[in-house]
Amino acid sequence: MNDRRNAEKAKETFENALSVANTDEEKFTVYHNLAVIYYEAQDYDNAISHSDLANSYSNGSKEMSSDDIKAYCYIEKKDYENCFDKRKNFIFLNTKQI
């Protein structure tokens, strides 16, 4: 029960942080962390949508990608086709500039 309360408080804190997030990097960080919180709460659909929001602020940066969270969500949902697509994109982004 305490973990759930902590997760709700963390979610509320990050949602409040959106109002003061000014840069794309800050917005990415907030949305990515919300995606992680939703993932941990097994709310995979919200985790995926927040991951998409995070990625919309990543500007294609390999350092800022939330595709790993999406891939894990798709694994949990047993949607292996989307999982593969997301992991492939994640791997591509992380090897693109090597």
Disulfide bonds with the S-S distance in Angstrom:
none
